[in-house]
Amino acid sequence: MSSQHLSSSDTSDPLLNLAGLPRFSEIDADQVERALDLTLARSREQIKTLEAAAHHATWESLASALQDIEEHLDRVWSPVSHLNAVKDSEAFRSAVEACLPKLSAFHTEVGQNLALFNGYKDIASASGFEALSPARKKIIQNAIREFRLSGAELEGDAKKRFGEIVSELSTLTNKFDQNLLDATDHWCAFGSAAKCARSGSRGGKRSRGERLALYVKSAFLCALYDVL
């Protein structure tokens, strides 16, 4: 979304104003859910417009437009995902956990949208398909495959159950990532005090030597000087 379509509050929000590079230092956990809610609401409005024209879909009217919607959402969410990994905190964890079901629901809606699915199939079967570049033809073919893998052809309870599984998988994946971060933070070993002094690593002295953790600076120096 270009800056001229943003409200004054959106312009000051580092997650919604996408002009330039991500403003990581300005992003706060309290901003995450609101930014995602607004982005998803706007994306759904745009998708309704695509649905209305999907019966005479072209590359420009459907495929390119849907890519723009998905790219915009990705640009809003990617900084959050990055900060959740490198600036781990309870606040960011809570924000991400609150947002993941919403993201999963949106992606499931798009992936199971029959109007969009049929629009892509119409593009692939149209006479102008062969005139598209190889890259665009591949994108259309991949999209049709992804619609099928997302359960677009399922019906009734099977389609609903597919969405529930996708949401649960997203939650479990996030929990696994959190457990991995916690395990990395809590792991330590004790090396020779003399070797640690030579490598320049620090971690708090213990009777068994120097306490070493898996942080990049410490781990790199330990490997370089064979501390353990």
Rosetta blueprint (number, residue, H / E / L):
1 M L
2 S L
3 S H
4 Q H
5 H H
6 L L
7 S L
8 S H
9 S H
10 D H
11 T H
12 S L
13 D L
14 P L
15 L L
16 L L
17 N L
18 L L
19 A L
20 G L
21 L L
22 P L
23 R L
24 F H
25 S H
26 E H
27 I L
28 D L
29 A H
30 D H
31 Q H
32 V H
33 E H
34 R H
35 A H
36 L H
37 D H
38 L H
39 T H
40 L H
41 A H
42 R H
43 S H
44 R H
45 E H
46 Q H
47 I H
48 K H
49 T H
50 L H
51 E H
52 A H
53 A L
54 A H
55 H H
56 H H
57 A L
58 T L
59 W H
60 E H
61 S H
62 L H
63 A H
64 S H
65 A H
66 L H
67 Q H
68 D H
69 I H
70 E H
71 E H
72 H H
73 L H
74 D H
75 R H
76 V H
77 W H
78 S H
79 P H
80 V H
81 S H
82 H H
83 L H
84 N H
85 A H
86 V H
87 K L
88 D L
89 S L
90 E H
91 A H
92 F H
93 R H
94 S H
95 A H
96 V H
97 E H
98 A H
99 C H
100 L H
101 P H
102 K H
103 L H
104 S H
105 A H
106 F H
107 H H
108 T H
109 E H
110 V H
111 G H
112 Q L
113 N L
114 L H
115 A H
116 L H
117 F H
118 N H
119 G H
120 Y H
121 K H
122 D H
123 I H
124 A H
125 S H
126 A L
127 S H
128 G H
129 F H
130 E H
131 A H
132 L L
133 S L
134 P H
135 A H
136 R H
137 K H
138 K H
139 I H
140 I H
141 Q H
142 N H
143 A H
144 I H
145 R H
146 E H
147 F H
148 R H
149 L H
150 S L
151 G L
152 A L
153 E L
154 L L
155 E L
156 G H
157 D H
158 A H
159 K H
160 K H
161 R H
162 F H
163 G H
164 E H
165 I H
166 V H
167 S H
168 E H
169 L H
170 S H
171 T H
172 L H
173 T H
174 N H
175 K H
176 F H
177 D H
178 Q H
179 N H
180 L H
181 L H
182 D H
183 A H
184 T H
185 D H
186 H H
187 W L
188 C L
189 A E
190 F E
191 G E
192 S L
193 A H
194 A H
195 K H
196 C H
197 A H
198 R H
199 S H
200 G L
201 S L
202 R L
203 G L
204 G L
205 K E
206 R E
207 S L
208 R L
209 G E
210 E E
211 R E
212 L E
213 A L
214 L L
215 Y L
216 V H
217 K H
218 S H
219 A H
220 F H
221 L H
222 C H
223 A H
224 L H
225 Y H
226 D L
227 V L
228 L L
